[in-house]
Amino acid sequence: QVCFIGRSNVGKSSLIRALFSLAPEVEIRVSKTPGHTKKMNFFKVGKYFTLVDMPGYGYRAPQDFVEMVEAYLQERHNLKRTFLLVDGVVGLQKTDHIAVEMLEEFGIPYVMVLTKIDRASRGLLLKNVLEIQEFVKENTQGCFPQLFLVSSVEFSGVHLLRCFVAHVTGNLPTVDAC
Ligand code: GDP
């Protein structure tokens, strides 16, 4: 499994749709944990891997959300990588820092993905990328050093991210350099 987390409105559903735009046969299952207002969606890609879409977090995240996400992240031993989505226009926000702290505390390997890059000017995007790279270098242990930049509108970066998901789930045969 891989899982996708991010603030509400960060562009998570759009990105998942873009990632699976070439795979219409993906099976979607919604978690039925009783009592939870927010649900996790499971996108099963044949026998290859499952992408878990966590509910978006925000300032008013209900307690059951926190419990569900924390329980999932701590108990899921077949979780290969977590993808933390950050809005490329506004950069890291307070709630994103809380998510980073949680992932660091649990010792879960994760990757940051900058979304909506078509909406940021080149200068703003560069500023956000440099700030995040500096933050990752100075403050994190479990974060992959390479940022992924995507736009679900223009599809930029989507294919590379798709390949990376295939890679971390063991579905990308390594090709010998020639
Ligand atoms: P979620 O709440 O994280 O699932 O976010 P959504 O995927 O629903 O996106 C939130 C808003 O951002 C919607 O209005 C989307 O159309 C917009 N959006 C999402 N991804 C992109 C993107 O790559 N570029 C642009 N310009 N807008 C986007």
Backbone and ligand atoms as CSV (ligand in chain L), in Angstrom:
chain,resi,resn,atom,element,x,y,z
A,1,GLN,N,N,0.826,-1.214,0.000
A,1,GLN,CA,C,0.000,0.000,0.000
A,1,GLN,C,C,0.854,1.254,0.000
A,2,VAL,N,N,0.293,2.286,-0.602
A,2,VAL,CA,C,0.852,3.631,-0.439
A,2,VAL,C,C,-0.310,4.497,0.026
A,3,CYS,N,N,-0.027,5.559,0.772
A,3,CYS,CA,C,-1.154,6.388,1.166
A,3,CYS,C,C,-0.894,7.859,0.872
A,4,PHE,N,N,-1.973,8.567,0.584
A,4,PHE,CA,C,-1.913,9.983,0.226
A,4,PHE,C,C,-2.608,10.790,1.309
A,5,ILE,N,N,-1.893,11.764,1.871
A,5,ILE,CA,C,-2.533,12.629,2.865
A,5,ILE,C,C,-2.267,14.093,2.510
A,6,GLY,N,N,-3.099,14.976,3.015
A,6,GLY,CA,C,-2.909,16.404,2.754
A,6,GLY,C,C,-4.088,17.199,3.288
A,7,ARG,N,N,-3.893,18.508,3.363
A,7,ARG,CA,C,-4.963,19.401,3.823
A,7,ARG,C,C,-6.153,19.304,2.878
A,8,SER,N,N,-7.353,19.576,3.391
A,8,SER,CA,C,-8.528,19.626,2.522
A,8,SER,C,C,-8.250,20.672,1.460
A,9,ASN,N,N,-8.638,20.375,0.235
A,9,ASN,CA,C,-8.494,21.324,-0.871
A,9,ASN,C,C,-7.091,21.418,-1.467
A,10,VAL,N,N,-6.191,20.548,-1.024
A,10,VAL,CA,C,-4.811,20.618,-1.521
A,10,VAL,C,C,-4.717,20.105,-2.967
A,11,GLY,N,N,-5.785,19.401,-3.396
A,11,GLY,CA,C,-5.784,18.856,-4.770
A,11,GLY,C,C,-5.569,17.351,-4.782
A,12,LYS,N,N,-5.896,16.699,-3.671
A,12,LYS,CA,C,-5.641,15.257,-3.526
A,12,LYS,C,C,-6.529,14.430,-4.467
A,13,SER,N,N,-7.844,14.710,-4.452
A,13,SER,CA,C,-8.714,13.897,-5.337
A,13,SER,C,C,-8.365,14.129,-6.796
A,14,SER,N,N,-8.032,15.375,-7.151
A,14,SER,CA,C,-7.679,15.652,-8.555
A,14,SER,C,C,-6.422,14.888,-8.949
A,15,LEU,N,N,-5.445,14.847,-8.039
A,15,LEU,CA,C,-4.189,14.154,-8.357
A,15,LEU,C,C,-4.424,12.651,-8.490
A,16,ILE,N,N,-5.230,12.085,-7.605
A,16,ILE,CA,C,-5.490,10.636,-7.682
A,16,ILE,C,C,-6.205,10.320,-8.994
A,17,ARG,N,N,-7.149,11.197,-9.373
A,17,ARG,CA,C,-7.829,11.001,-10.668
A,17,ARG,C,C,-6.813,11.059,-11.813
A,18,ALA,N,N,-5.897,12.029,-11.751
A,18,ALA,CA,C,-4.893,12.177,-12.808
A,18,ALA,C,C,-3.965,10.958,-12.855
A,19,LEU,N,N,-3.570,10.468,-11.673
A,19,LEU,CA,C,-2.672,9.305,-11.627
A,19,LEU,C,C,-3.316,8.085,-12.269
A,20,PHE,N,N,-4.629,7.943,-12.071
A,20,PHE,CA,C,-5.328,6.761,-12.580
A,20,PHE,C,C,-6.030,7.012,-13.909
A,21,SER,N,N,-5.712,8.129,-14.560
A,21,SER,CA,C,-6.411,8.446,-15.811
A,21,SER,C,C,-6.170,7.400,-16.896
A,22,LEU,N,N,-5.064,6.648,-16.759
A,22,LEU,CA,C,-4.777,5.621,-17.768
A,22,LEU,C,C,-5.185,4.237,-17.285
A,23,ALA,N,N,-5.801,4.178,-16.110
A,23,ALA,CA,C,-6.140,2.875,-15.536
A,23,ALA,C,C,-7.603,2.863,-15.083
A,24,PRO,N,N,-8.537,2.835,-16.032
A,24,PRO,CA,C,-9.948,2.932,-15.655
A,24,PRO,C,C,-10.466,1.724,-14.886
A,25,GLU,N,N,-9.706,0.628,-14.880
A,25,GLU,CA,C,-10.207,-0.590,-14.228
A,25,GLU,C,C,-9.941,-0.637,-12.722
A,26,VAL,N,N,-9.428,0.471,-12.165
A,26,VAL,CA,C,-9.118,0.499,-10.735
A,26,VAL,C,C,-10.399,0.313,-9.915
A,27,GLU,N,N,-10.283,-0.548,-8.902
A,27,GLU,CA,C,-11.440,-0.856,-8.058
A,27,GLU,C,C,-11.427,0.081,-6.841
A,28,ILE,N,N,-12.534,0.727,-6.541
A,28,ILE,CA,C,-12.556,1.684,-5.425
A,28,ILE,C,C,-13.434,1.163,-4.291
A,29,ARG,N,N,-12.878,1.175,-3.098
A,29,ARG,CA,C,-13.624,0.718,-1.924
A,29,ARG,C,C,-13.542,1.805,-0.856
A,30,VAL,N,N,-14.667,2.047,-0.198
A,30,VAL,CA,C,-14.688,3.086,0.837
A,30,VAL,C,C,-14.724,2.396,2.189
A,31,SER,N,N,-13.893,2.882,3.129
A,31,SER,CA,C,-13.845,2.239,4.452
A,31,SER,C,C,-15.188,2.397,5.147
A,32,LYS,N,N,-15.535,1.420,5.953
A,32,LYS,CA,C,-16.837,1.504,6.615
A,32,LYS,C,C,-16.669,1.506,8.125
A,33,THR,N,N,-15.650,2.198,8.594
A,33,THR,CA,C,-15.434,2.219,10.038
A,33,THR,C,C,-16.632,2.887,10.705
A,34,PRO,N,N,-17.324,2.186,11.576
A,34,PRO,CA,C,-18.523,2.776,12.149
A,34,PRO,C,C,-18.201,4.010,12.982
A,35,GLY,N,N,-19.048,4.991,12.920
A,35,GLY,CA,C,-18.886,6.180,13.767
A,35,GLY,C,C,-17.989,7.245,13.189
A,36,HIS,N,N,-17.278,6.945,12.101
A,36,HIS,CA,C,-16.384,7.949,11.530
A,36,HIS,C,C,-17.111,8.787,10.490
A,37,THR,N,N,-16.988,10.101,10.625
A,37,THR,CA,C,-17.665,10.985,9.681
A,37,THR,C,C,-16.889,11.045,8.373
A,38,LYS,N,N,-15.571,10.933,8.464
A,38,LYS,CA,C,-14.760,10.983,7.252
A,38,LYS,C,C,-14.300,9.573,6.910
A,39,LYS,N,N,-14.143,9.332,5.626
A,39,LYS,CA,C,-13.833,7.962,5.219
A,39,LYS,C,C,-12.505,7.878,4.468
A,40,MET,N,N,-11.919,6.692,4.515
A,40,MET,CA,C,-10.732,6.443,3.713
A,40,MET,C,C,-11.186,5.730,2.438
A,41,ASN,N,N,-10.610,6.101,1.303
A,41,ASN,CA,C,-10.930,5.415,0.046
A,41,ASN,C,C,-9.745,4.545,-0.342
A,42,PHE,N,N,-10.040,3.323,-0.750
A,42,PHE,CA,C,-8.986,2.401,-1.181
A,42,PHE,C,C,-9.091,2.197,-2.684
A,43,PHE,N,N,-8.021,2.506,-3.412
A,43,PHE,CA,C,-7.992,2.304,-4.865
A,43,PHE,C,C,-7.109,1.093,-5.122
A,44,LYS,N,N,-7.763,-0.009,-5.478
A,44,LYS,CA,C,-7.007,-1.252,-5.654
A,44,LYS,C,C,-6.629,-1.405,-7.127
A,45,VAL,N,N,-5.325,-1.488,-7.372
A,45,VAL,CA,C,-4.846,-1.620,-8.744
A,45,VAL,C,C,-4.465,-3.081,-8.968
A,46,GLY,N,N,-5.449,-3.875,-9.371
A,46,GLY,CA,C,-5.243,-5.308,-9.573
A,46,GLY,C,C,-4.575,-5.928,-8.363
A,47,LYS,N,N,-3.597,-6.811,-8.640
A,47,LYS,CA,C,-2.878,-7.434,-7.521
A,47,LYS,C,C,-1.602,-6.653,-7.213
A,48,TYR,N,N,-1.418,-5.522,-7.856
A,48,TYR,CA,C,-0.136,-4.810,-7.767
A,48,TYR,C,C,0.027,-3.963,-6.512
A,49,PHE,N,N,-0.908,-3.062,-6.293
A,49,PHE,CA,C,-0.836,-2.240,-5.075
A,49,PHE,C,C,-2.181,-1.583,-4.806
A,50,THR,N,N,-2.308,-1.014,-3.615
A,50,THR,CA,C,-3.514,-0.255,-3.270
A,50,THR,C,C,-3.091,1.132,-2.828
A,51,LEU,N,N,-3.757,2.135,-3.381
A,51,LEU,CA,C,-3.495,3.512,-2.960
A,51,LEU,C,C,-4.588,3.899,-1.965
A,52,VAL,N,N,-4.186,4.328,-0.794
A,52,VAL,CA,C,-5.162,4.692,0.235
A,52,VAL,C,C,-5.275,6.208,0.301
A,53,ASP,N,N,-6.480,6.690,0.105
A,53,ASP,CA,C,-6.760,8.129,0.112
A,53,ASP,C,C,-7.316,8.482,1.492
A,54,MET,N,N,-6.501,9.208,2.269
A,54,MET,CA,C,-6.932,9.573,3.624
A,54,MET,C,C,-7.806,10.821,3.569
A,55,PRO,N,N,-8.705,10.980,4.527
A,55,PRO,CA,C,-9.512,12.198,4.528
A,55,PRO,C,C,-8.621,13.428,4.700
A,56,GLY,N,N,-9.000,14.535,4.066
A,56,GLY,CA,C,-8.196,15.758,4.167
A,56,GLY,C,C,-8.193,16.302,5.585
A,57,TYR,N,N,-7.063,16.846,6.016
A,57,TYR,CA,C,-7.035,17.419,7.362
A,57,TYR,C,C,-7.118,18.940,7.287
A,58,GLY,N,N,-7.410,19.545,8.414
A,58,GLY,CA,C,-7.525,20.993,8.469
A,58,GLY,C,C,-7.611,21.410,9.913
A,59,TYR,N,N,-7.863,22.674,10.142
A,59,TYR,CA,C,-7.904,23.162,11.521
A,59,TYR,C,C,-9.008,22.500,12.328
A,60,ARG,N,N,-10.122,22.174,11.652
A,60,ARG,CA,C,-11.236,21.632,12.404
A,60,ARG,C,C,-11.365,20.116,12.224
A,61,ALA,N,N,-10.213,19.475,12.052
A,61,ALA,CA,C,-10.246,18.018,11.880
A,61,ALA,C,C,-10.866,17.385,13.127
A,62,PRO,N,N,-11.899,16.583,12.937
A,62,PRO,CA,C,-12.524,15.962,14.106
A,62,PRO,C,C,-11.599,14.939,14.748
A,63,GLN,N,N,-11.830,14.684,16.016
A,63,GLN,CA,C,-10.987,13.750,16.762
A,63,GLN,C,C,-10.980,12.367,16.122
A,64,ASP,N,N,-12.146,11.956,15.593
A,64,ASP,CA,C,-12.178,10.605,15.007
A,64,ASP,C,C,-11.275,10.512,13.782
A,65,PHE,N,N,-11.067,11.654,13.103
A,65,PHE,CA,C,-10.142,11.684,11.961
A,65,PHE,C,C,-8.720,11.408,12.462
A,66,VAL,N,N,-8.349,12.138,13.498
A,66,VAL,CA,C,-6.993,11.989,14.042
A,66,VAL,C,C,-6.770,10.545,14.469
A,67,GLU,N,N,-7.770,10.001,15.157
A,67,GLU,CA,C,-7.631,8.618,15.642
A,67,GLU,C,C,-7.518,7.633,14.493
A,68,MET,N,N,-8.349,7.845,13.470
A,68,MET,CA,C,-8.361,6.912,12.337
A,68,MET,C,C,-7.022,6.952,11.588
A,69,VAL,N,N,-6.546,8.174,11.314
A,69,VAL,CA,C,-5.316,8.326,10.543
A,69,VAL,C,C,-4.120,7.796,11.343
A,70,GLU,N,N,-4.065,8.168,12.611
A,70,GLU,CA,C,-2.932,7.718,13.430
A,70,GLU,C,C,-2.937,6.203,13.566
A,71,ALA,N,N,-4.121,5.638,13.773
A,71,ALA,CA,C,-4.216,4.186,13.928
A,71,ALA,C,C,-3.762,3.514,12.634
A,72,TYR,N,N,-4.216,4.031,11.520
A,72,TYR,CA,C,-3.834,3.436,10.227
A,72,TYR,C,C,-2.320,3.499,10.038
A,73,LEU,N,N,-1.749,4.695,10.248
A,73,LEU,CA,C,-0.324,4.874,9.982
A,73,LEU,C,C,0.549,4.015,10.896
A,74,GLN,N,N,0.093,3.819,12.133
A,74,GLN,CA,C,0.915,3.047,13.062
A,74,GLN,C,C,0.791,1.550,12.872
A,75,GLU,N,N,-0.382,1.111,12.386
A,75,GLU,CA,C,-0.621,-0.332,12.354
A,75,GLU,C,C,-0.343,-0.976,11.010
A,76,ARG,N,N,-0.248,-0.150,9.969
A,76,ARG,CA,C,-0.176,-0.700,8.623
A,76,ARG,C,C,1.255,-1.102,8.272
A,77,HIS,N,N,1.564,-2.378,8.431
A,77,HIS,CA,C,2.947,-2.779,8.210
A,77,HIS,C,C,3.305,-2.901,6.728
A,78,ASN,N,N,2.273,-3.060,5.881
A,78,ASN,CA,C,2.581,-3.159,4.447
A,78,ASN,C,C,2.505,-1.803,3.742
A,79,LEU,N,N,2.545,-0.726,4.526
A,79,LEU,CA,C,2.537,0.618,3.938
A,79,LEU,C,C,3.950,0.943,3.452
A,80,LYS,N,N,4.101,1.045,2.136
A,80,LYS,CA,C,5.442,1.219,1.578
A,80,LYS,C,C,5.888,2.677,1.610
A,81,ARG,N,N,4.989,3.613,1.394
A,81,ARG,CA,C,5.369,5.027,1.384
A,81,ARG,C,C,4.125,5.887,1.580
A,82,THR,N,N,4.306,7.001,2.268
A,82,THR,CA,C,3.213,7.961,2.430
A,82,THR,C,C,3.545,9.187,1.593
A,83,PHE,N,N,2.566,9.692,0.871
A,83,PHE,CA,C,2.751,10.875,0.040
A,83,PHE,C,C,2.028,12.030,0.707
A,84,LEU,N,N,2.804,13.027,1.129
A,84,LEU,CA,C,2.222,14.191,1.798
A,84,LEU,C,C,2.093,15.310,0.771
A,85,LEU,N,N,0.857,15.691,0.495
A,85,LEU,CA,C,0.611,16.703,-0.529
A,85,LEU,C,C,0.627,18.102,0.084
A,86,VAL,N,N,1.363,18.993,-0.566
A,86,VAL,CA,C,1.485,20.377,-0.092
A,86,VAL,C,C,1.102,21.296,-1.252
A,87,ASP,N,N,0.329,22.308,-0.970
A,87,ASP,CA,C,-0.120,23.240,-2.016
A,87,ASP,C,C,1.068,24.065,-2.525
A,88,GLY,N,N,1.355,23.933,-3.824
A,88,GLY,CA,C,2.508,24.614,-4.410
A,88,GLY,C,C,2.367,26.134,-4.440
A,89,VAL,N,N,1.147,26.636,-4.283
A,89,VAL,CA,C,0.936,28.093,-4.315
A,89,VAL,C,C,1.236,28.709,-2.947
A,90,VAL,N,N,0.823,28.028,-1.885
A,90,VAL,CA,C,0.995,28.619,-0.547
A,90,VAL,C,C,2.128,27.984,0.268
A,91,GLY,N,N,2.676,26.858,-0.197
A,91,GLY,CA,C,3.782,26.225,0.532
A,91,GLY,C,C,3.326,25.559,1.819
A,92,LEU,N,N,4.298,25.265,2.681
A,92,LEU,CA,C,3.991,24.544,3.931
A,92,LEU,C,C,3.185,25.410,4.890
A,93,GLN,N,N,2.060,24.884,5.342
A,93,GLN,CA,C,1.203,25.591,6.293
A,93,GLN,C,C,1.327,24.921,7.666
A,94,LYS,N,N,0.721,25.578,8.669
A,94,LYS,CA,C,0.819,25.054,10.029
A,94,LYS,C,C,0.348,23.593,10.126
A,95,THR,N,N,-0.775,23.304,9.470
A,95,THR,CA,C,-1.304,21.932,9.556
A,95,THR,C,C,-0.374,20.941,8.849
A,96,ASP,N,N,0.341,21.405,7.811
A,96,ASP,CA,C,1.303,20.513,7.148
A,96,ASP,C,C,2.453,20.185,8.104
A,97,HIS,N,N,2.859,21.181,8.876
A,97,HIS,CA,C,3.926,20.938,9.853
A,97,HIS,C,C,3.484,19.894,10.882
A,98,ILE,N,N,2.204,19.960,11.253
A,98,ILE,CA,C,1.681,18.978,12.221
A,98,ILE,C,C,1.735,17.579,11.604
A,99,ALA,N,N,1.389,17.487,10.310
A,99,ALA,CA,C,1.431,16.186,9.624
A,99,ALA,C,C,2.874,15.673,9.571
A,100,VAL,N,N,3.822,16.577,9.270
A,100,VAL,CA,C,5.237,16.187,9.224
A,100,VAL,C,C,5.678,15.663,10.594
A,101,GLU,N,N,5.287,16.387,11.648
A,101,GLU,CA,C,5.670,15.950,13.008
A,101,GLU,C,C,5.138,14.559,13.301
A,102,MET,N,N,3.889,14.315,12.877
A,102,MET,CA,C,3.269,13.007,13.117
A,102,MET,C,C,4.052,11.906,12.375
A,103,LEU,N,N,4.379,12.150,11.107
A,103,LEU,CA,C,5.097,11.140,10.316
A,103,LEU,C,C,6.492,10.897,10.881
A,104,GLU,N,N,7.137,11.972,11.312
A,104,GLU,CA,C,8.475,11.851,11.900
A,104,GLU,C,C,8.407,11.052,13.196
A,105,GLU,N,N,7.386,11.350,14.003
A,105,GLU,CA,C,7.234,10.667,15.289
A,105,GLU,C,C,7.013,9.165,15.080
A,106,PHE,N,N,6.214,8.811,14.060
A,106,PHE,CA,C,5.928,7.397,13.805
A,106,PHE,C,C,7.062,6.716,13.036
A,107,GLY,N,N,8.015,7.504,12.535
A,107,GLY,CA,C,9.134,6.920,11.776
A,107,GLY,C,C,8.693,6.322,10.445
A,108,ILE,N,N,7.719,6.979,9.799
A,108,ILE,CA,C,7.170,6.470,8.538
A,108,ILE,C,C,7.861,7.162,7.360
A,109,PRO,N,N,8.365,6.380,6.385
A,109,PRO,CA,C,8.993,7.035,5.236
A,109,PRO,C,C,7.953,7.756,4.375
A,110,TYR,N,N,8.246,9.000,4.021
A,110,TYR,CA,C,7.264,9.764,3.250
A,110,TYR,C,C,7.945,10.637,2.201
A,111,VAL,N,N,7.102,11.142,1.307
A,111,VAL,CA,C,7.560,11.932,0.174
A,111,VAL,C,C,6.670,13.157,0.100
A,112,MET,N,N,7.251,14.320,-0.184
A,112,MET,CA,C,6.396,15.500,-0.340
A,112,MET,C,C,6.095,15.741,-1.813
A,113,VAL,N,N,4.838,16.073,-2.077
A,113,VAL,CA,C,4.397,16.345,-3.443
A,113,VAL,C,C,3.804,17.752,-3.461
A,114,LEU,N,N,4.347,18.604,-4.319
A,114,LEU,CA,C,3.818,19.972,-4.436
A,114,LEU,C,C,2.746,19.990,-5.515
A,115,THR,N,N,1.540,20.391,-5.146
A,115,THR,CA,C,0.417,20.346,-6.093
A,115,THR,C,C,0.141,21.719,-6.722
A,116,LYS,N,N,-0.693,21.725,-7.738
A,116,LYS,CA,C,-1.207,22.937,-8.400
A,116,LYS,C,C,-0.094,23.856,-8.916
A,117,ILE,N,N,0.982,23.257,-9.410
A,117,ILE,CA,C,2.122,24.099,-9.788
A,117,ILE,C,C,1.805,25.013,-10.973
A,118,ASP,N,N,0.754,24.675,-11.724
A,118,ASP,CA,C,0.355,25.563,-12.835
A,118,ASP,C,C,-0.183,26.893,-12.326
A,119,ARG,N,N,-0.593,26.928,-11.057
A,119,ARG,CA,C,-1.186,28.153,-10.507
A,119,ARG,C,C,-0.150,29.090,-9.898
A,120,ALA,N,N,1.077,28.606,-9.698
A,120,ALA,CA,C,2.105,29.453,-9.087
A,120,ALA,C,C,3.002,30.023,-10.183
A,121,SER,N,N,3.407,31.276,-10.028
A,121,SER,CA,C,4.355,31.841,-10.991
A,121,SER,C,C,5.694,31.118,-10.790
A,122,ARG,N,N,6.569,31.198,-11.773
A,122,ARG,CA,C,7.875,30.515,-11.674
A,122,ARG,C,C,8.623,30.946,-10.412
A,123,GLY,N,N,8.590,32.268,-10.151
A,123,GLY,CA,C,9.331,32.811,-9.013
A,123,GLY,C,C,8.784,32.293,-7.692
A,124,LEU,N,N,7.468,32.293,-7.582
A,124,LEU,CA,C,6.832,31.821,-6.347
A,124,LEU,C,C,7.093,30.338,-6.149
A,125,LEU,N,N,7.015,29.585,-7.242
A,125,LEU,CA,C,7.247,28.137,-7.161
A,125,LEU,C,C,8.672,27.857,-6.690
A,126,LEU,N,N,9.629,28.593,-7.259
A,126,LEU,CA,C,11.028,28.405,-6.886
A,126,LEU,C,C,11.224,28.730,-5.403
A,127,LYS,N,N,10.611,29.819,-4.955
A,127,LYS,CA,C,10.725,30.209,-3.543
A,127,LYS,C,C,10.175,29.086,-2.645
A,128,ASN,N,N,8.984,28.579,-2.984
A,128,ASN,CA,C,8.384,27.520,-2.170
A,128,ASN,C,C,9.226,26.245,-2.201
A,129,VAL,N,N,9.746,25.899,-3.382
A,129,VAL,CA,C,10.565,24.682,-3.500
A,129,VAL,C,C,11.821,24.809,-2.636
A,130,LEU,N,N,12.501,25.957,-2.738
A,130,LEU,CA,C,13.743,26.141,-1.975
A,130,LEU,C,C,13.473,26.117,-0.467
A,131,GLU,N,N,12.380,26.767,-0.063
A,131,GLU,CA,C,12.036,26.780,1.372
A,131,GLU,C,C,11.752,25.373,1.871
A,132,ILE,N,N,10.998,24.610,1.087
A,132,ILE,CA,C,10.647,23.253,1.522
A,132,ILE,C,C,11.888,22.365,1.546
A,133,GLN,N,N,12.744,22.504,0.527
A,133,GLN,CA,C,13.963,21.676,0.494
A,133,GLN,C,C,14.848,21.955,1.702
A,134,GLU,N,N,14.951,23.220,2.067
A,134,GLU,CA,C,15.738,23.608,3.228
A,134,GLU,C,C,15.133,23.011,4.502
A,135,PHE,N,N,13.790,23.117,4.584
A,135,PHE,CA,C,13.075,22.578,5.749
A,135,PHE,C,C,13.307,21.073,5.862
A,136,VAL,N,N,13.185,20.375,4.723
A,136,VAL,CA,C,13.338,18.912,4.718
A,136,VAL,C,C,14.755,18.531,5.170
A,137,LYS,N,N,15.735,19.269,4.647
A,137,LYS,CA,C,17.136,18.971,4.967
A,137,LYS,C,C,17.434,19.192,6.451
A,138,GLU,N,N,16.902,20.268,6.989
A,138,GLU,CA,C,17.237,20.640,8.364
A,138,GLU,C,C,16.403,19.921,9.423
A,139,ASN,N,N,15.160,19.565,9.081
A,139,ASN,CA,C,14.231,19.138,10.133
A,139,ASN,C,C,13.660,17.741,10.011
A,140,THR,N,N,14.001,16.999,8.968
A,140,THR,CA,C,13.331,15.705,8.831
A,140,THR,C,C,14.334,14.564,8.696
A,141,GLN,N,N,13.853,13.378,9.069
A,141,GLN,CA,C,14.655,12.154,8.933
A,141,GLN,C,C,14.034,11.241,7.889
A,142,GLY,N,N,12.700,11.199,7.894
A,142,GLY,CA,C,12.001,10.192,7.085
A,142,GLY,C,C,11.555,10.668,5.720
A,143,CYS,N,N,11.828,11.957,5.413
A,143,CYS,CA,C,11.320,12.509,4.159
A,143,CYS,C,C,12.302,12.257,3.013
A,144,PHE,N,N,11.792,11.764,1.895
A,144,PHE,CA,C,12.609,11.540,0.693
A,144,PHE,C,C,13.145,12.893,0.224
A,145,PRO,N,N,14.435,12.995,-0.110
A,145,PRO,CA,C,14.996,14.317,-0.411
A,145,PRO,C,C,14.497,14.958,-1.712
A,146,GLN,N,N,13.922,14.154,-2.588
A,146,GLN,CA,C,13.432,14.700,-3.856
A,146,GLN,C,C,11.956,15.095,-3.725
A,147,LEU,N,N,11.665,16.353,-4.070
A,147,LEU,CA,C,10.262,16.806,-4.084
A,147,LEU,C,C,9.652,16.441,-5.432
A,148,PHE,N,N,8.372,16.109,-5.441
A,148,PHE,CA,C,7.685,15.881,-6.720
A,148,PHE,C,C,6.750,17.053,-6.968
A,149,LEU,N,N,6.863,17.648,-8.149
A,149,LEU,CA,C,6.049,18.827,-8.507
A,149,LEU,C,C,5.000,18.393,-9.519
A,150,VAL,N,N,3.729,18.633,-9.207
A,150,VAL,CA,C,2.686,18.167,-10.127
A,150,VAL,C,C,1.612,19.226,-10.386
A,151,SER,N,N,0.987,19.079,-11.544
A,151,SER,CA,C,-0.246,19.811,-11.848
A,151,SER,C,C,-1.227,18.802,-12.412
A,152,SER,N,N,-2.382,18.695,-11.780
A,152,SER,CA,C,-3.392,17.743,-12.257
A,152,SER,C,C,-4.171,18.327,-13.415
A,153,VAL,N,N,-4.033,19.638,-13.635
A,153,VAL,CA,C,-4.722,20.293,-14.750
A,153,VAL,C,C,-3.896,20.121,-16.020
A,154,GLU,N,N,-2.600,20.377,-15.896
A,154,GLU,CA,C,-1.725,20.256,-17.075
A,154,GLU,C,C,-1.028,18.900,-17.150
A,155,PHE,N,N,-1.242,18.075,-16.148
A,155,PHE,CA,C,-0.650,16.727,-16.076
A,155,PHE,C,C,0.873,16.756,-15.944
A,156,SER,N,N,1.452,17.897,-15.631
A,156,SER,CA,C,2.908,17.916,-15.503
A,156,SER,C,C,3.313,17.178,-14.227
A,157,GLY,N,N,4.368,16.404,-14.343
A,157,GLY,CA,C,4.900,15.661,-13.196
A,157,GLY,C,C,4.110,14.414,-12.828
A,158,VAL,N,N,2.944,14.237,-13.437
A,158,VAL,CA,C,2.081,13.120,-13.039
A,158,VAL,C,C,2.707,11.776,-13.426
A,159,HIS,N,N,3.302,11.721,-14.609
A,159,HIS,CA,C,3.860,10.443,-15.043
A,159,HIS,C,C,5.046,10.017,-14.177
A,160,LEU,N,N,5.888,10.984,-13.834
A,160,LEU,CA,C,7.040,10.668,-12.984
A,160,LEU,C,C,6.567,10.159,-11.612
A,161,LEU,N,N,5.536,10.812,-11.077
A,161,LEU,CA,C,4.994,10.384,-9.785
A,161,LEU,C,C,4.398,8.979,-9.898
A,162,ARG,N,N,3.713,8.718,-11.003
A,162,ARG,CA,C,3.141,7.390,-11.259
A,162,ARG,C,C,4.265,6.340,-11.256
A,163,CYS,N,N,5.372,6.659,-11.923
A,163,CYS,CA,C,6.516,5.731,-11.965
A,163,CYS,C,C,7.102,5.534,-10.573
A,164,PHE,N,N,7.125,6.601,-9.787
A,164,PHE,CA,C,7.688,6.494,-8.438
A,164,PHE,C,C,6.804,5.597,-7.561
A,165,VAL,N,N,5.493,5.735,-7.701
A,165,VAL,CA,C,4.564,4.867,-6.955
A,165,VAL,C,C,4.810,3.416,-7.382
A,166,ALA,N,N,4.963,3.196,-8.699
A,166,ALA,CA,C,5.232,1.837,-9.195
A,166,ALA,C,C,6.552,1.335,-8.610
A,167,HIS,N,N,7.530,2.203,-8.537
A,167,HIS,CA,C,8.844,1.834,-8.009
A,167,HIS,C,C,8.770,1.435,-6.525
A,168,VAL,N,N,8.148,2.286,-5.705
A,168,VAL,CA,C,8.138,1.974,-4.259
A,168,VAL,C,C,7.272,0.761,-3.919
A,169,THR,N,N,6.345,0.419,-4.821
A,169,THR,CA,C,5.511,-0.760,-4.563
A,169,THR,C,C,6.081,-2.004,-5.257
A,170,GLY,N,N,7.277,-1.860,-5.815
A,170,GLY,CA,C,7.949,-3.020,-6.434
A,170,GLY,C,C,7.383,-3.396,-7.785
A,171,ASN,N,N,6.785,-2.437,-8.476
A,171,ASN,CA,C,6.178,-2.740,-9.770
A,171,ASN,C,C,6.881,-2.109,-10.962
A,172,LEU,N,N,8.080,-1.577,-10.714
A,172,LEU,CA,C,8.815,-0.974,-11.827
A,172,LEU,C,C,10.113,-1.748,-11.994
A,173,PRO,N,N,10.184,-2.596,-13.013
A,173,PRO,CA,C,11.421,-3.359,-13.186
A,173,PRO,C,C,12.581,-2.403,-13.421
A,174,THR,N,N,13.685,-2.633,-12.722
A,174,THR,CA,C,14.823,-1.720,-12.931
A,174,THR,C,C,15.473,-2.034,-14.281
A,175,VAL,N,N,15.811,-0.970,-14.975
A,175,VAL,CA,C,16.380,-1.129,-16.314
A,175,VAL,C,C,17.876,-0.851,-16.195
A,176,ASP,N,N,18.695,-1.752,-16.733
A,176,ASP,CA,C,20.135,-1.514,-16.689
A,176,ASP,C,C,20.485,-0.332,-17.579
A,177,ALA,N,N,21.338,0.541,-17.065
A,177,ALA,CA,C,21.780,1.666,-17.888
A,177,ALA,C,C,22.607,1.114,-19.031
A,178,CYS,N,N,22.402,1.626,-20.232
A,178,CYS,CA,C,23.231,1.133,-21.344
A,178,CYS,C,C,23.773,2.311,-22.129
L,1,GDP,P1,P,-8.942,17.774,-2.219
L,1,GDP,O1,O,-9.893,18.389,-1.239
L,1,GDP,O2,O,-7.553,17.750,-1.679
L,1,GDP,O3,O,-9.371,16.439,-2.741
L,1,GDP,O4,O,-8.858,18.793,-3.466
L,1,GDP,P2,P,-9.510,18.727,-4.918
L,1,GDP,O5,O,-8.821,17.736,-5.791
L,1,GDP,O6,O,-10.980,18.606,-4.775
L,1,GDP,O7,O,-9.102,20.185,-5.460
L,1,GDP,C1,C,-9.447,21.362,-4.775
L,1,GDP,C2,C,-9.553,22.499,-5.777
L,1,GDP,O8,O,-8.300,22.736,-6.388
L,1,GDP,C3,C,-10.529,22.180,-6.920
L,1,GDP,O9,O,-11.189,23.384,-7.259
L,1,GDP,C4,C,-9.617,21.732,-8.047
L,1,GDP,O10,O,-10.153,22.002,-9.323
L,1,GDP,C5,C,-8.366,22.584,-7.799
L,1,GDP,N1,N,-7.163,21.885,-8.263
L,1,GDP,C6,C,-6.754,20.636,-7.904
L,1,GDP,N2,N,-5.590,20.333,-8.513
L,1,GDP,C7,C,-5.259,21.388,-9.273
L,1,GDP,C8,C,-4.153,21.674,-10.149
L,1,GDP,O11,O,-3.215,20.887,-10.349
L,1,GDP,N3,N,-4.150,22.911,-10.750
L,1,GDP,C9,C,-5.158,23.813,-10.548
L,1,GDP,N4,N,-5.061,24.987,-11.183
L,1,GDP,N5,N,-6.196,23.577,-9.740
L,1,GDP,C10,C,-6.265,22.382,-9.111
